[in-house]
Amino acid sequence: MPINPLSLEEAAKLRGNASPEAKQRAANGLYGLIVNGSGFADAVGRRIIVTEVCINKKAEEPQKSEAKVVCEITVNEDMINVAGNIHGGCSAFLVDVCSTLAFAALNESGAMGVSQAINMLYHAPARIFGT
């Protein structure tokens, strides 16, 4: 089932200090990445929920801003490996997709960046909810 873009009013209800427009760009950036519903892991991507968008001045460079976008998803069976933990490839997919939403929040044109490098350390595995 395809996800729908958020209206400005719906986006304004998300947590965080970002403007309703920035929240909408971040949430709808997710929609733009998953809209066709036929690419790699789109069934997983459609379950991602943007819950918070914040934009703050960088402490070390106050003339610049940085964005934080919080996304949530419940680990389901189509996301796990044979050990019952979230698959590393699925984790990388989630980081790849969700990290680009901060670019959309900051960029008034809604343009997003492209992941150039992802370095992940796994400390504790995510399991299917309730197991």
C-alpha positions in Angstrom: 0.0 0.0 0.0 1.6 3.3 -1.0 2.1 6.0 1.7 0.5 9.4 1.3 2.3 12.8 1.5 1.5 14.8 4.6 -0.4 18.0 4.3 1.1 21.1 6.0 -1.5 20.8 8.8 -0.5 17.2 9.4 3.2 18.0 9.3 2.7 20.8 11.8 1.6 18.2 14.4 5.0 16.4 14.3 7.2 17.0 17.3 10.2 19.3 17.0 11.0 22.9 16.6 11.2 23.0 12.8 8.7 25.0 10.9 5.7 23.2 9.5 7.2 23.6 6.0 10.5 21.9 7.1 8.6 19.1 8.8 6.5 18.6 5.6 9.7 18.5 3.4 11.2 15.8 5.6 8.1 13.7 5.9 7.4 14.0 2.2 11.0 13.3 1.3 10.2 9.8 2.6 7.1 9.7 0.4 9.3 10.7 -2.6 11.8 7.9 -2.0 9.1 5.2 -1.7 6.3 6.5 -3.9 6.6 4.0 -6.7 6.4 1.0 -4.3 8.4 -1.3 -6.5 12.0 -0.8 -5.5 14.3 -2.5 -3.1 12.7 -2.8 0.4 9.8 -0.4 -0.4 7.5 -2.6 1.7 9.8 -1.8 4.7 10.2 1.8 3.7 6.4 2.4 3.7 6.3 1.5 7.4 8.8 4.2 8.4 7.1 7.0 10.4 8.6 10.4 10.8 7.9 11.6 14.3 10.1 14.6 15.0 12.0 17.2 13.0 14.3 19.7 14.7 16.5 22.4 13.2 19.2 24.1 15.3 22.3 26.2 14.9 25.5 24.2 15.0 27.3 24.8 18.3 30.8 24.9 16.6 29.6 26.9 13.6 26.6 29.1 14.6 26.2 30.5 11.1 25.2 27.0 9.9 22.2 24.9 10.8 21.8 21.2 11.4 18.7 19.1 11.2 17.6 16.1 13.3 14.8 13.8 11.9 13.5 11.0 14.1 11.9 8.1 12.4 10.3 5.0 13.9 9.5 1.5 12.6 8.5 -1.8 14.1 10.8 -4.7 13.3 8.7 -7.3 11.4 9.5 -10.7 10.0 10.5 -9.4 6.5 13.3 -7.4 8.2 15.1 -10.2 10.1 17.9 -12.6 9.5 18.0 -16.4 10.3 19.0 -15.5 13.9 15.8 -13.5 14.4 17.6 -10.1 14.5 17.2 -7.2 12.1 19.3 -7.9 9.0 22.4 -5.7 8.6 21.3 -4.9 5.1 18.0 -3.8 6.4 19.6 -1.6 9.0 21.8 0.0 6.3 18.7 0.6 4.2 17.0 2.3 7.0 20.0 4.5 7.8 20.4 5.4 4.1 16.8 6.4 3.6 16.2 8.1 6.9 19.4 10.1 7.0 18.6 11.8 3.7 15.4 13.3 5.3 17.5 15.8 7.3 18.7 17.3 4.0 15.2 17.8 2.8 14.2 19.5 6.1 17.1 22.0 5.6 16.8 22.6 1.9 13.8 24.8 1.0 13.7 23.2 -2.5 13.2 19.8 -0.8 16.2 18.4 -2.5 17.9 15.6 -0.6 21.5 14.4 -0.4 22.9 11.1 -1.3 24.6 8.8 1.1 28.3 8.6 0.3 29.5 6.5 3.2 27.7 4.6 5.9 29.7 3.2 8.8 27.7 1.1 11.2 28.6 -0.5 14.5 26.1 -3.0 16.0 25.9 -3.2 19.8 22.6 -4.9 20.4 20.4 -6.5 17.8 16.8 -5.3 17.2 14.4 -8.2 17.3 10.7 -8.6 16.3 8.5 -6.7 18.7 7.5 -8.8 21.6 10.2 -11.5 21.3 
